[in-house]
């Protein structure tokens, strides 16, 4: 249901009715702690260590949304980083990937250290 609303709303809806449906499909701001917990649990399930988390929240001008910018240093296997990101992006339609960077050690078999920048949009309680 949420993915359908994000994709364009109800069949036959007019542009005037599609926009409220679009915004209603985003998670509410009060769900943010649970969403962040899910994101961290998913990383742990993939065997990744999120070394610390930096979150910033700001209003998205002209909308009822807030942009939550996430900067997450990550340590683990290269494939696990991309598996986690693919899963998180598929499970959370309001989540977007801004950047991912990884650094390898001396050997290709060693775990990688990296940084993931994500953005999560939530509907402000007004």
N, C-alpha and C positions, 0 to 999 in steps of 0.2 A: 504494500500500500504506500509506504513512504517513498520508495523508489519511483513509483508511478506518479506521485504528486510532484516529486522533484523533476521528473521528466516532462511535465506539462499539464498536470491536473486532470480533471474529469473530462470524459469525452463530451464534445459539444460546448464546453465552457468558453466564455468570451474572455478576451484579454483582461477585462476588469475583474472577473472572478478568478482567473488563473493565478494572479499575483498573490492574493491572500492564501490560496491553497498551497502555493509554492512555499511561502514563508512558514505556514503551519506545519509543513513536513520536516522542518529542522527541529532538532531536539531542544527542549527548553533549557534555559540557563541553569536551572536548579538540578538538571541531570548531569552537569559537568563533572562532579566528583565521581559518579559511577562510570562515565565515559572514559575518564582518565585512568580509573582503576582497571577497566577492561583493556585499555591500550597497554598498560604495564603488565597485566597478567598474560596477555597474548605474547608480549616480548619474552617474558619468563618461560612460557610454554615452548617457545622456539629456542630456548637455551641461551638467550641473550641477557646481558647485564646492562641495564640502563643506569649509568654511573651517577647521574644526577639529572634533574629536570629543571628547565627554566621556562616558565609560563608567563605570557603577557596577554592581557585582555583589553580590547579597545572596541568602541562602537564602530560599526560599519556605516559610514555616513549615508543618509538617505534611505536606510532600511531599518527594520526592527531587529537586526542581527548584530551580534558581537563576534569579532574575530579573535580567536584564542590562538596565539602564536606559540608553538612548542619547539624548544630546542633541546634535543635529546642526544647526549653523547652515548654511544653504544659500543659494546665489546662482545665479540662472539664470532662464530663461523660466518664467512661471506654469504653462503647460500641461505643461512638462517635469517640474515638481515633482510634479504630480498623476499624470502618466504613470509616473514612477519609483515613487511610492508604490503605485500600483495593481499594477505589476509585482512589486515586492518583496513585497507582502502576499500576492499569488497564488502566488509561487514559494516562499515560506517560511512554511508553516502555523504555525510556532511564534513568528512575529513579529506584534506588535500595534501599532496606532497609538494613542498616548495623546493627542497634540495636534499641530496644525500651525498656524502663524501666518505670514502673509506681509505685507510692507510694500512698497508700490509707490512709485516716485519720482514726479516731476511728470507724467509721461506714462504712459498705459496701455501703450505699446509698449515701455517700458523693462523690463529684467530686474527681478526682485523679489529682495529679501533676506528671508529668513525663518528660522524655526527649526522643526525637526521633532523631536518626542519620540516615540521608539519603545521598545517593550519586547520583549525576546527571551528566551524561556524555554529553558533547556538542562537536561539531566539531569546531576546531579552524579555524579562518580566517587567512590564511597564504599567 
